[in-house]
Amino acid sequence: MIFSYVFKITGLDRWSNRINNFLGYFWYRSFFIVTGRTLDVSLEGWDPKGNNRFLICNHTNALEVPLIVSLPYLSKEKDIRLSYLGGDIIQRYKIIPLMMHKTIVEAVIYSEKKPNFRNFKTDVLRVLKTRSIFLYPEGERTFTEEIKPFQTGVMKIAYKFDINLDVFVVSGFMGYSNLKEYKHLSNSRKIYFHYCGSILAKDHSTFEAYLAKAESLMKDKKKELEKLERIASESK
């Protein structure tokens, strides 16, 4: 992280970005090895090149973050430039690694206590000129495998400015919990990370239709993965 930060502030952005991308990949690989999980990843149909997109994924318990950050290495496109939307906890608690990471990826920070939509919109559009931005449309950790209704604020920006939307879904992370309803996930010891499809705002006549399409893409793929999870659990 320190090397990546130094490269960033000295103008060596490509190497800073590569190091940052690799750290996410290394973290995910190490965590899965230690916890005895395997990853079923499918990015078929996804075009990783370019920028000016929102990448969205369901939000269970934050363990899916390294998978998103690992997308450049998982797709074998090491120089993909990703950013993210982050809450002002980064500013409030002055957590040094997070502050460094925010600078490296040019993250867009929003304030829950003092929201300023105009500045927020400006920051989002500025970062999208050079990077794609990752965000959780559910707006918070759900601590469930169920996909919750999407919050609309940032999605409205995407719709208004015709921003491409790449939809991903993760499944199986609640297998790390001790809840009985997720025992089959603990047994299967497999995590799924799949690309669901892409959406253009201009293809939909209303924002509501656009939002519904994004939700349905994610939920339909999630149902497919849940069937695979049941089969994997029963075969153990």
C-alpha positions as CSV (number, residue, x, y, z in Angstrom):
1,M,0.0,0.0,0.0
2,I,2.8,2.4,0.9
3,F,4.6,1.8,-2.4
4,S,1.3,2.2,-4.3
5,Y,0.7,5.5,-2.5
6,V,4.2,6.8,-3.3
7,F,3.9,5.9,-6.9
8,K,0.5,7.7,-7.1
9,I,1.8,11.0,-5.6
10,T,4.9,10.9,-7.8
11,G,2.9,10.5,-11.0
12,L,3.6,6.8,-11.7
13,D,-0.1,6.1,-11.8
14,R,0.0,2.9,-13.9
15,W,2.3,1.1,-11.4
16,S,0.4,2.5,-8.5
17,N,-2.8,1.1,-10.0
18,R,-1.2,-2.3,-10.7
19,I,0.0,-2.7,-7.1
20,N,-3.4,-1.7,-5.7
21,N,-5.1,-4.2,-8.0
22,F,-2.7,-7.0,-7.0
23,L,-3.2,-6.3,-3.3
24,G,-6.9,-7.1,-3.6
25,Y,-6.2,-10.2,-5.6
26,F,-3.6,-11.4,-3.0
27,W,-5.9,-10.7,-0.1
28,Y,-8.8,-12.7,-1.7
29,R,-6.5,-15.6,-2.6
30,S,-4.9,-15.7,0.9
31,F,-8.3,-15.5,2.7
32,F,-9.8,-18.2,0.6
33,I,-6.9,-20.5,1.2
34,V,-6.9,-20.0,4.9
35,T,-10.7,-20.5,5.2
36,G,-10.8,-23.4,2.9
37,R,-13.0,-21.9,0.2
38,T,-12.9,-22.1,-3.6
39,L,-14.1,-19.5,-6.0
40,D,-16.4,-20.1,-8.9
41,V,-16.0,-17.0,-11.1
42,S,-17.7,-16.3,-14.4
43,L,-17.0,-13.1,-16.3
44,E,-18.2,-14.4,-19.6
45,G,-19.5,-11.5,-21.8
46,W,-18.0,-8.8,-19.7
47,D,-15.8,-6.2,-21.4
48,P,-13.2,-5.1,-18.8
49,K,-11.7,-2.3,-21.0
50,G,-12.7,1.3,-20.9
51,N,-14.0,3.5,-18.1
52,N,-17.0,5.7,-17.3
53,R,-19.1,2.8,-15.9
54,F,-20.7,1.9,-12.6
55,L,-19.9,-1.6,-11.4
56,I,-22.6,-2.8,-9.0
57,C,-22.8,-5.9,-6.8
58,N,-24.9,-7.1,-3.9
59,H,-23.6,-6.4,-0.4
60,T,-23.6,-9.1,2.2
61,N,-20.9,-8.7,4.8
62,A,-18.2,-6.7,3.0
63,L,-16.2,-9.9,2.3
64,E,-17.0,-9.4,-1.4
65,V,-14.9,-6.3,-1.6
66,P,-11.6,-8.0,-2.5
67,L,-13.4,-9.9,-5.3
68,I,-14.4,-6.6,-6.9
69,V,-10.9,-5.2,-6.4
70,S,-9.5,-8.4,-7.9
71,L,-11.5,-8.0,-11.2
72,P,-8.4,-6.7,-13.1
73,Y,-6.5,-9.9,-12.3
74,L,-9.5,-12.2,-12.5
75,S,-10.2,-10.9,-16.0
76,K,-6.4,-10.8,-16.9
77,E,-6.6,-7.1,-17.5
78,K,-4.1,-5.8,-14.9
79,D,-4.5,-2.2,-15.8
80,I,-8.2,-1.7,-15.3
81,R,-8.7,1.5,-13.3
82,L,-11.3,1.1,-10.5
83,S,-12.6,3.6,-7.9
84,Y,-15.4,3.3,-5.4
85,L,-17.9,5.3,-3.4
86,G,-17.1,5.5,0.3
87,G,-18.7,6.9,3.4
88,D,-17.2,9.7,5.4
89,I,-16.1,7.2,8.1
90,I,-12.8,7.5,6.2
91,Q,-12.6,11.2,7.0
92,R,-14.1,10.9,10.5
93,Y,-11.7,8.4,11.9
94,K,-8.6,9.3,9.9
95,I,-7.8,5.6,9.3
96,I,-4.4,5.9,7.5
97,P,-4.6,2.9,5.2
98,L,-8.1,3.9,4.1
99,M,-7.0,7.5,3.6
100,M,-4.1,6.3,1.4
101,H,-6.3,4.0,-0.6
102,K,-8.8,6.7,-1.1
103,T,-6.1,8.8,-2.7
104,I,-4.7,6.0,-4.8
105,V,-8.0,5.2,-6.5
106,E,-9.5,8.7,-6.4
107,A,-12.5,7.5,-4.4
108,V,-15.7,9.5,-4.2
109,I,-16.5,10.2,-0.5
110,Y,-20.0,11.1,0.6
111,S,-21.1,12.4,3.9
112,E,-24.0,10.8,5.7
113,K,-24.3,13.6,8.1
114,K,-23.8,16.6,5.8
115,P,-24.8,15.4,2.3
116,N,-24.0,17.8,-0.6
117,F,-25.6,16.3,-3.7
118,R,-24.1,18.9,-6.1
119,N,-20.5,18.3,-5.0
120,F,-21.1,14.6,-4.9
121,K,-22.4,14.5,-8.5
122,T,-19.5,16.6,-9.6
123,D,-17.0,14.3,-8.0
124,V,-18.6,11.2,-9.5
125,L,-18.6,12.6,-13.0
126,R,-15.0,13.8,-12.6
127,V,-13.7,10.3,-11.5
128,L,-15.7,8.6,-14.3
129,K,-13.6,10.4,-16.9
130,T,-10.7,8.1,-16.1
131,R,-12.1,5.2,-14.0
132,S,-15.0,3.0,-13.4
133,I,-16.7,3.3,-10.0
134,F,-17.7,0.4,-7.9
135,L,-20.7,0.8,-5.6
136,Y,-23.3,-1.2,-3.6
137,P,-26.8,-0.2,-4.8
138,E,-28.3,-1.7,-1.7
139,G,-26.5,1.0,0.2
140,E,-25.5,-1.1,3.3
141,R,-24.4,-4.5,4.4
142,T,-27.4,-6.7,4.5
143,F,-25.9,-9.7,6.4
144,T,-28.2,-12.0,4.3
145,E,-28.0,-13.7,1.0
146,E,-31.2,-11.9,0.0
147,I,-30.8,-9.0,-2.4
148,K,-32.5,-5.9,-1.0
149,P,-34.2,-3.1,-3.0
150,F,-31.7,-0.7,-4.5
151,Q,-31.3,2.8,-3.2
152,T,-31.9,5.3,-5.9
153,G,-29.5,8.3,-5.4
154,V,-26.4,7.3,-7.3
155,M,-28.4,5.2,-9.7
156,K,-30.3,8.4,-10.8
157,I,-26.9,9.9,-11.7
158,A,-26.2,6.9,-13.8
159,Y,-29.5,7.1,-15.6
160,K,-29.4,10.9,-16.1
161,F,-25.9,10.8,-17.6
162,D,-26.3,7.6,-19.7
163,I,-23.6,5.7,-17.7
164,N,-23.0,2.1,-18.5
165,L,-23.9,-0.2,-15.7
166,D,-22.1,-3.5,-15.2
167,V,-23.9,-5.9,-12.9
168,F,-22.2,-8.6,-10.8
169,V,-23.5,-10.9,-8.1
170,V,-21.8,-12.8,-5.3
171,S,-23.3,-15.8,-3.5
172,G,-22.2,-17.9,-0.6
173,F,-20.5,-15.5,1.8
174,M,-23.1,-16.0,4.5
175,G,-21.6,-19.5,4.8
176,Y,-19.0,-17.9,7.0
177,S,-21.8,-17.2,9.6
178,N,-23.1,-19.8,12.1
179,L,-26.8,-19.3,11.2
180,K,-28.6,-22.5,10.6
181,E,-30.3,-21.2,7.4
182,Y,-26.9,-20.9,5.8
183,K,-25.5,-24.3,6.9
184,H,-25.7,-25.6,3.3
185,L,-23.3,-22.8,2.3
186,S,-20.9,-23.8,5.0
187,N,-21.0,-27.3,3.7
188,S,-20.4,-26.4,0.1
189,R,-17.4,-24.2,1.0
190,K,-17.7,-22.5,-2.4
191,I,-18.2,-18.8,-3.3
192,Y,-19.7,-17.7,-6.5
193,F,-18.9,-14.4,-8.3
194,H,-20.6,-14.0,-11.6
195,Y,-21.2,-11.2,-14.2
196,C,-24.9,-10.7,-14.8
197,G,-25.0,-8.3,-17.7
198,S,-24.7,-4.7,-18.6
199,I,-27.3,-1.9,-18.9
200,L,-27.4,1.4,-20.7
201,A,-29.7,4.1,-19.3
202,K,-30.7,5.2,-22.9
203,D,-32.3,1.8,-23.5
204,H,-35.0,2.5,-20.9
205,S,-37.7,5.1,-21.2
206,T,-38.0,5.7,-17.4
207,F,-35.6,5.6,-14.4
208,E,-38.0,3.1,-12.7
209,A,-37.6,0.7,-15.7
210,Y,-33.9,1.1,-15.6
211,L,-33.7,0.4,-11.9
212,A,-36.0,-2.6,-12.2
213,K,-33.9,-4.1,-14.9
214,A,-30.7,-3.8,-12.8
215,E,-32.4,-5.5,-9.9
216,S,-33.8,-8.3,-12.0
217,L,-30.5,-9.1,-13.7
218,M,-28.9,-9.5,-10.3
219,K,-31.7,-11.4,-8.7
220,D,-32.2,-13.8,-11.6
221,K,-28.5,-14.7,-11.6
222,K,-28.6,-15.1,-7.8
223,K,-31.4,-17.7,-8.2
224,E,-29.3,-19.7,-10.6
225,L,-26.4,-19.7,-8.2
226,E,-28.5,-20.7,-5.3
227,K,-29.6,-23.9,-7.2
228,L,-25.9,-24.7,-7.7
229,E,-25.2,-24.1,-4.0
230,R,-27.9,-26.6,-3.1
231,I,-26.5,-29.2,-5.4
232,A,-22.9,-28.7,-4.2
233,S,-24.1,-29.0,-0.6
234,E,-26.0,-32.2,-1.2
235,S,-22.9,-33.8,-3.0
236,K,-20.7,-33.3,0.1
